[in-house]
Amino acid sequence: MLARKGLLPDGFLLTRLAEDQTPNRSRCRSQRARFITKSGSCNVAHKNIREQGRFLQDVFTTMVDLKWHYSLLIFTSAFLCSWMLFAMIWWLLAFAHGDLEPRDPHADLGPVPCVTAIHSFTSAFLFSIEVQVTIGFGGRMVTEECPLAITVLIVQNILGLIINAVMLGCVFMKTAQANRRAETLIFSRSAVIAPRNGRPTFMFRVGDLRKSMIISATVQLQVIRRTVTAEGEVIPVCQLDIQVENPLRSNGIFLVSPLIISHTMERGSPLYELSPHTLSTEDLEIIVILEGVVETTGITMQARTSYTPEEILWGRRFVSVMTEEDGRYCVNYSKFGNTVPVRMSSLSAKELDQTRGVQDGEPANLQGWGLVRAGRGGFRRGGRACDGGSAPRPWYDQSEQPEKEVEQKGKKKKVQLEVIGRQEEEEEAGGD
């Protein structure tokens, strides 16, 4: 609706906005079921729950989780049942005390009733409503003639306060739920994979439509995929964490403007072997969880969305939405989800590392100089790169020590530098 009115562009998605109820059926059949919908709700159905009584042990949470029409039906039924119950009690008290018997209207004095002006069940029902909601029209009241009536009056007032407190608490919690604040947190409908600093990077965009901040906002990424263990066990739901790129080495973000959250697809990443050829056949789902504290209410909120392989674009990046006008920054939300193509290899991050000569278990950037042993137990800088493009060995690798040719009694002999150092020390000691 907001997109139709022009208030929100089509390039992004409200995290709680309902999805289109009439999708293409042929396309839905080809797509597998997802755990988290684009609106952020969990797409999991719980069936055959035998211990239904556990929900009644936490009545308040159960009431808050119910839909609005069920909650209103329960509240209305609770009030009507309590009014009817105490109306019956007041009518029985009046009947037992003889207040319902016809009296002579011309008689000046008569027996004092327990409750004045109660002549039928209808009048008892009206008195029950007046007592519980404290209306007090003044036509009916309890007298000191019946102590039992005073006790019933106290019990009904206490029960009415309890029902009102539970109703108000449920209404407040339902209206102030954390997912209400997530309505104005938006994610890009599609994620992209593009090179950043020479490495393939998974990226998506997140923004906040409100001016009030999200305090201590954090972003978590998880990959849900089907895996098979070495023993042959099939794990249908395997959750793997994805590290979010942040110079502060944490998942915290300052969501003052739309941000592009990125993850470098390097060794150790669940997306390390992902390529445009395997992306279409990959059975995975990337879940995004944004948590924080609402600045105005102090309530912890959470917004969720997910990306399937069909929603991940290879070789594209997001366009800029920030401009500087009249000394302040402006955000153009009409370009929030727009992307542009970029030149990118069709190889996965693992294949790119293999083409660059980075093997498993070896550091990506090797230094060309290290420390090698010299004479007299010391160290010196040296060790040029080995022939054939192999990496130089560091000083602590003593598998093959550097050798040096020396002449000993007219013969050439190859000895190690350590041996030279020891020989020089022995000669000095013998000369002394």
N, C-alpha and C positions, 0 to 999 in steps of 0.2 A: 504493500500500500504506500509506504514512504517513497519507494522508487517511482511509483506511478505519479505521485504528486511532484516529483522533481526535487524532493528534499534530500534524498540519498541516491548516489549513482549506482549503476548496476555492477561496478567493478569490484565491490566488496560485499561482505555478508555480515549481517548482525548475528551475534553469536547465539541469540535465543529466538531469532525469527523463524517462523515455521517454514518448512520446505514446501516446494510445490507439490500439491497432492495429486497431480495428473502427469507424472513423468512418462517418458517413452518406455513402453513395456518391453520392446525388443532390446533396448539398451540396458534396462534393469536386469534382464535375464542373464546378460553377459557379465555383469558386475557381481562380485561376491558381496556377501553381507559385511557391513562394517560395524565395529564396536561403538564408535562415537560418531554421531551424525554431524552434519555441518552446523546444525543449530546448537550442538554441545550436549545433547541428551544421550544417555547410554542406551544403545540398541541391544539390550539383553532382556530376554523374557524368562522369568522365574516360574517354573512349573513343578507340580507334584510336591509342594511343600506340605509335609505332614504335620509339623509342629506349628500350627496356626496360632496356638495360645501364646507364643512368644511375643506376638505383636500387641497383645492386650497387657503385657507386663510393662510396656512403655506406651501408655495411652496418649500422653501429650504429643510425643513424636508421631504417633500414628495419626492423630487428628491433624497435625500440621502437614503431614505428607498427603492427606486426602485432597481431592479436588474440591473446588469451591462449592459446587452444588451439593456434594455429599456433606460437606461441613455445615452448610446452612440448613440442610435437612436434619442433621443430628441436633443442632442447636435449637431449632424450632420444636422438634419432638421432645427435647429435654424440658423446655419451658412448659409445653402443653401437658406433658405427663406430670410434672411437679404441681401445676395448678389443679389438674384434675384429682390428683392424689390428696392434696390438702383440702380441696373442696369436699371430697367424700368424708374426710376426717371432721371438718367443721359441721357438716350436715349430721354426722353420727353424734357428735357432742350435743348439738341442738336437739336431736331426736331423743337422746337419753335423758336430757335435762327437762324435757317437756316443753321446749320453746316453740315447737311446731304445732302444738295444739291450738285450736281456735280460741280466741279470747274476746271478752265483751269490750267493744270499743268505748262504751260509756263508763266502764269501771275505772275509778281513779287509781286505785292501787292494785298491784298484782305481783306475782313472783318475778324476781329480777332474772333476766335471761343471761346465759353465758356470753352470747354475742347479740347485740341489739340488731333489730331489723333483718333477721334471717327468718324467712317464712317458707323457703323451698330450696331445692338443690341449686336453682339458678342464682338465687341470692347468695348461697354459700360459695358458689364458684366466683362470683364477682368479689366477694370478700377475700377469697384466696388470692386473687390477682392484686387487690389493693394492698394486701399485707406483703406479698413477695416483691412487688415493684415499688413499694412505699409511696403509693399515690395518695391515699387518705382523703377521700371525698368528704368524710365527716358524717355520713349517714349510718355507718356501721362501725362498731368498736367493741373491744373485749372489756368485760366488767370483772370486778374482783370476786364475783360469785363462784367461779369455777377455776381452781388452781390448775387443773389439767389443761384448760384452754390457754392459760398463760404459758405453760410449758410448750404446747404446740406452736404458739406464736413465736417463741424463741427459736425452736427447731426450724421452722419454716424460714425465718429470717437468715439463719446461718446457712441453710442449704441454698437459698437464693443468692447469697453473696458468693458462695463457692461456684455456682453455675456461671454467674456473671464474670468472676475472675478467670475461669477457664476459657470462656468465650472470648473475652478481651485479649487474653494472652495468645490464643490461637490466631485471632485476627491480626494482631500486631506482628507475630512471627511470620505469618503468611505474606503480609504486605511488605515486610522488611527483610525478606530472604536475600541471601547473597546473590542469587542468580538474577535478581531484578537489576542490580547494578551492572551485571554483565550484558544487559541489553544494549548498552552504548559502547561496549568494547567490540571492535571489529577486526576480523582477520581477512587477509586476501583469499579469494575463492580458490586460487591455484598457487602452488609453490613452484619455484624455479630452481634449476641447476645451471650455474654459470661459473666461468673461471674467475677467481679472485686471488690476486697475488700469486698467480701461476698454479693454483690448485683448484680442482673442481669443488664447488661449494653449494650446499643445499641452503636455500633462502626462502623466507616468507615474510610478509609484512603484517604488522599489528598496529592498531591505533586506538585512541580514546576520543570519543566525541564530546565528552563533558570537559568543562574547565576545571572542575575539582579533580585533584590528583589521586592516584592510586599509590599509597605509601607502601614502601618495601615490596615493590612488585618484582616477582621472579617468574621466569619462564623455564619450563621443563619439557623436554622432548623424549618420547619413547617410541620404539619400533615394536609393533606386534606382528609376528610372523610365525609360520608353521615350521618347526625344526624337527630333526631326527637326531637322537643322540648316537654315540658310538656303539651302544648296546642294542640299537634298533628301536628304542622307545620313541614314539611319536608324541611330540608336545604340540598340541594344536594352538596354544596361546603362549608364546614365549615373549616376554617383555624385556627389552634391552634399552638401556639409557643411552641418550645421545648428548654429547658434550656441546653446550652452546658456547660460541666464540665470544669471549669477553676479556678485555685486557685486565680486568680486576680479578680474574680467575674465580668468578662466581656467576650464578645465574641471575643476579639482580640487574634490573634495568630501570632507567629513569624515563617514564612514559609521558614526557611533556609534549611530544610530537610523534607522528607515526615513525616507527622504527623498522628496520629490516633485520630480522634475527637470522643469523647464519650459522652454519656448521660445516667445517672443513672435512671433506671426505678423504681422510688419510688412513694410514695403517692403524688398525684397532677400531675403526669406525664400522658400524653395522652396514653402512652404505659404501664400503670400500670397493666392493666388486660390482657395483651397480653401473650399468651402461644403458644407452638408449635402446639397444637390442634386447636386453634382458628386462628392461623396465616394463614393457608391455605384458610380459609373462610372469613378472614377480608377484608373489602372494604376500604382500606386506601392507601395513597401515601405519603411518606416522601420526602419532597423537601429540597435540600441543596443549599444554596446561599452563594457564596464566593465573597466578595467585597474588593477592595483595590485600591491603587494608583500605577500606573506603575512608577518605579523609573526613567527610562530613558526619558519618555515623560511627566510625570505628569498628565496623563489622568486617570480618574476614570474608572475602569473596573469591570466587573461582570461575574462570571462563575456559571453555574447552572447545576444541575443534579437531579435525583430523584430515589427513591427505592420503588418498589412495593413489596407486600408480597412474590412473587415468587423469589425476589432477596435478601431476608433477610434470612441468614443462622443461625439456632438455634444451640447453643452448639459448636461454632467454634470461633477461634481467629486468628488474623493475625500473620504471622511469622515476625521475625526481618529482616530488610533490611540494617541496619547500621553496619559497621565494622570499625575498626581503623587500618589503614595501614600507616607505615612510618610517624607517627606523625600527621596524618590528618584523618578525617572521610570520608568513602566511602559509597556510596549508590548503592546497587545492585537492579536495577529496574526490573530485571527478576523475582524477588520474590515479586513484589509490591502487587499483588492481591492474593498471595497464603495464604491459611488458613490451620489450623490443628484442629482436633477435641479435645475437652476438656470435662471433666466430668461436667455435669450440670443437675440440676433437670428439669423435664418436667412441673413443676408448674409455674404459673405466679407469678409476684412479689407480687400481692395482696394475692394469696393463700399461698405464703411463709410467709408473715407477719401474716396471720391468724394461720398458724401452729406454729409460734413462740410465739403466744399469744399477738400480737400487735393488739389491737382493734382500730376501728375508733374513733378519737377524743382523744386518749391517747398518751402520748409521748413514743417514742420507747425505750429510755434508762431512767429508773427511778432510782433516787438516794435512797439509803437505809437509810439515816439519814437526819433529818431535824431539825428545831428549834421548840421547844414546850415551852409553858409558864411555868414559875416557880414562886415561891413566890416573893413577894415584887415588882411585876410588871416587873420583868426581864425575860430573856430568857435563856434557856440552851440547850445544844445539847442532843438529845435523840431520842426516837421513833424508836424502832426496827421494822423490817419487820413484817407485820401482818401475822397471821397464815393463811394457805390455799393458800399462794403464792400471796396474794393481795398486791398492792403497798402501801407503807406508805404514810400518808397524810402529807402535808407540814404544816408549823407553822401557815399559814394564814387560814387554813381550820378549823373553830371553830364549825363545825357541831356536833362533839362528842369530848369533852375534855377528856384527860386521868384522870382516877379516882384513888383514893388511899383510902385504908381502915384505919380509925382512930377510936380510942375508945373514946366515950363520955358518961360519967356517967355509965360505965359498959356495954354499948351497942356498938355494932359494926355498923358503919355507913359509907357509901361510899360517899365521897365528892370530888369535883374537886380540882385541884391544885390551881386554882385561889381563891377558898374559903379558903384554908389553908393559902395562903398568906395574905388575908384580916384579917383572925382571928388573925394571929401573929401580924400584925400591930395594931389591936385594943387592944390586950393584952399589948403591949408595951406602947400604949398611956394611957391605964388605970393605969398601974404601975407608970407612971410619975405623 
